[in-house]
Amino acid sequence: MPQLDTSTWFITIMSMIITLFFIFQLKVSKHFFLEIPEPKPVITPKPTMPWEKKWTKIYSPLSLPLQ
């Protein structure tokens, strides 16, 4: 029964791996990757309250003049 010649298997497998590596690198280099999204600063508009439109003064009972 003849023996299987395995002397060229190493070179065949190594060349296949290198070829696949280069093909993969070429495919990846042509791929367009999106940039990493950065969160935009969210500025919420400050709601205007009706009492903020006019000036009001609150008197403390202790600061009122004596009667």
NUMARGU-827980 format. One record per residue (C-alpha): residue number from 1; x negated, y negated, z. Coordinates in steps of 0.05 Angstrom, whole numbers. Example, Ala and Ser with C-alpha at 12.3 -4.5 7.8 and 13.67 -1.06 7.14 Angstrom:
BEGIN
<r resi="1" east="-246" north="90" up="156"/>
<r resi="2" east="-273" north="21" up="143"/>
This chain:
BEGIN
<r resi="1" east="0" north="0" up="0"/>
<r resi="2" east="-30" north="-68" up="-20"/>
<r resi="3" east="-45" north="-120" up="33"/>
<r resi="4" east="-13" north="-189" up="29"/>
<r resi="5" east="-65" north="-242" up="14"/>
<r resi="6" east="-57" north="-298" up="65"/>
<r resi="7" east="-121" north="-335" up="51"/>
<r resi="8" east="-88" north="-393" up="15"/>
<r resi="9" east="-30" north="-402" up="63"/>
<r resi="10" east="-65" north="-452" up="107"/>
<r resi="11" east="-81" north="-500" up="49"/>
<r resi="12" east="-12" north="-491" up="20"/>
<r resi="13" east="23" north="-506" up="86"/>
<r resi="14" east="-22" north="-565" up="102"/>
<r resi="15" east="-13" north="-596" up="33"/>
<r resi="16" east="62" north="-588" up="39"/>
<r resi="17" east="63" north="-623" up="106"/>
<r resi="18" east="20" north="-680" up="81"/>
<r resi="19" east="63" north="-688" up="19"/>
<r resi="20" east="127" north="-689" up="60"/>
<r resi="21" east="95" north="-740" up="107"/>
<r resi="22" east="78" north="-786" up="49"/>
<r resi="23" east="147" north="-778" up="18"/>
<r resi="24" east="180" north="-794" up="84"/>
<r resi="25" east="135" north="-855" up="94"/>
<r resi="26" east="154" north="-881" up="25"/>
<r resi="27" east="228" north="-872" up="38"/>
<r resi="28" east="224" north="-906" up="106"/>
<r resi="29" east="183" north="-964" up="79"/>
<r resi="30" east="236" north="-979" up="27"/>
<r resi="31" east="292" north="-979" up="78"/>
<r resi="32" east="317" north="-1046" up="101"/>
<r resi="33" east="323" north="-1050" up="177"/>
<r resi="34" east="367" north="-1102" up="209"/>
<r resi="35" east="336" north="-1149" up="259"/>
<r resi="36" east="348" north="-1137" up="333"/>
<r resi="37" east="411" north="-1176" up="350"/>
<r resi="38" east="400" north="-1229" up="403"/>
<r resi="39" east="457" north="-1253" up="445"/>
<r resi="40" east="479" north="-1323" up="428"/>
<r resi="41" east="491" north="-1371" up="485"/>
<r resi="42" east="566" north="-1376" up="496"/>
<r resi="43" east="588" north="-1446" up="515"/>
<r resi="44" east="658" north="-1446" up="542"/>
<r resi="45" east="693" north="-1513" up="537"/>
<r resi="46" east="707" north="-1541" up="605"/>
<r resi="47" east="782" north="-1548" up="613"/>
<r resi="48" east="804" north="-1618" up="629"/>
<r resi="49" east="852" north="-1622" up="687"/>
<r resi="50" east="903" north="-1679" up="690"/>
<r resi="51" east="875" north="-1703" up="756"/>
<r resi="52" east="805" north="-1710" up="727"/>
<r resi="53" east="828" north="-1765" up="679"/>
<r resi="54" east="840" north="-1816" up="734"/>
<r resi="55" east="802" north="-1835" up="795"/>
<r resi="56" east="832" north="-1814" up="861"/>
<r resi="57" east="808" north="-1825" up="931"/>
<r resi="58" east="825" north="-1778" up="987"/>
<r resi="59" east="826" north="-1808" up="1056"/>
<r resi="60" east="807" north="-1767" up="1115"/>
<r resi="61" east="853" north="-1780" up="1175"/>
<r resi="62" east="793" north="-1797" up="1218"/>
<r resi="63" east="768" north="-1850" up="1170"/>
<r resi="64" east="834" north="-1888" up="1168"/>
<r resi="65" east="836" north="-1954" up="1207"/>
<r resi="66" east="866" north="-1951" up="1276"/>
<r resi="67" east="938" north="-1972" up="1280"/>
